[in-house]
Each structure stands twice: as C-alpha cells, then as structure tokens.
C-alpha cells in the first residue's frame, strides 16, 4: 500500500543499532493540497530533518523529475548524507542501464 505515516524499524548491523524510517513520498505540488498527502509530506520533511542519512528512492523506469531533485536538495540543505537508490532497475533494457 501507500505509506502516509512514517514506519520505523530498528535493525542491528555489525553491532550497531540503526533506525530505518520509511516515509511517504513527497508528491508533486499539484497533489499537495489534498489533506492526507499534505500532512504526509510534512511528516516526511520532519523525518529528513531528524535523519543522519536520507535514502532517496527513484523510480528508474522514469526520468529523474524536478520533484526528485527537490527532495534530494531538501536532504542536502538539511545537511544530511544522501544515498540515491533506484528501484525497478530490472525493467530497463541494457542500453538504458548504463
């Protein structure tokens, strides 16, 4: 389903406990006026502010959008380390993968 409220999980990696938070994606401005999506975007922005590292998930079957760039910029301006991850990589043909 669609994540609206942040969902977190504690994971132990190499003896260090990390908290991973799955947040709502931030929708394009056109959709932000809709109640639940607007508040989900505020909770996502708050989670980015608290994070040490922001993992930004990009749909590789589409071009990187202006909105994707805004989200990355938000994390960078908050002084967070950023990891850009791509999903749906398996849907790309060989030429587009490289």
N, C-alpha and C positions, 0 to 999 in steps of 0.2 A: 504494500500500500504506500500511500504518500505520507512522508514524515512531516508533521507540523510542529510537534513538541520535541525538543531535544531528547534523545535517548542516549543514556551513557552506560558504559561497561568498563569495569576495572579489569585490566589484563596484566599478568606478570610476565615480563620479558627479561631474561638474564638477571633475575633477582631484583629488578626494579618494577614497581607497580605503576602502570600508566592508566590514565583515564581517557578513554576514547568517547567522543560525543558525536553522534550522528544528528545533524541539524537539518532543518528544512532548507531546500534550495531557495535561493532568492530569485523570485520571478521577475520578469521584465516589468517595467514601470506601468504598463497598461493594466496589469493584473493586481498591482499593489493596493488599489483602492478597495478591494474586496476584503471584508473583515478578517476572516481567519488567516488568509495569506499575508495580510499586512502585519498582524501580530506575530506570525511565524517568522517573518523577515526581521522584526525587532529582536526576537529571541535569538535568531541566528547571529545577528550583529553583536549582541551581548556575549554570546559564546566565543566569537572570534576575539573579542577584547580580552577575555579571560585565558585564552589558549596560549600555549608556548609554540605550538606548531599548528598551522592550518593546512589540511589536505583538501585541495580544491579538485573535485571530480568533474571532468569534462567529458561530454558525450563525443567520442571520436568519430561517430558517423555523421556529425555536423561540423561545420566550420566553427572556429572559436568566435564567439559572439562578443559584441560590445559589453553585454551583461557579464559574461565570463571574465572579461578584462576588468570590469568594475569590482567584481568580487575579489579578484587577485589583488587589485590596488588597495581595497579596503584592508586586507590582511597585511600587506606590506606597510601601509601607512600606520597601522596599529603596532608596527614593529615586530611582527610575528614572522617566524621562519615559515616558508611556504613550500609545500610539495604539490606539484601539479600531477594528478593521476588521470589516466584516460580509461574509460570503460567502453565496452562494445568494440574493442580493438579487433576482435575476431570477425567483425562484419566488413572490415576494409579489405579491398583487393591488395595484392602485393605492391602495386605501384604506389598506392596512397599510404602504405605503411612506412615508407622511407623517404 
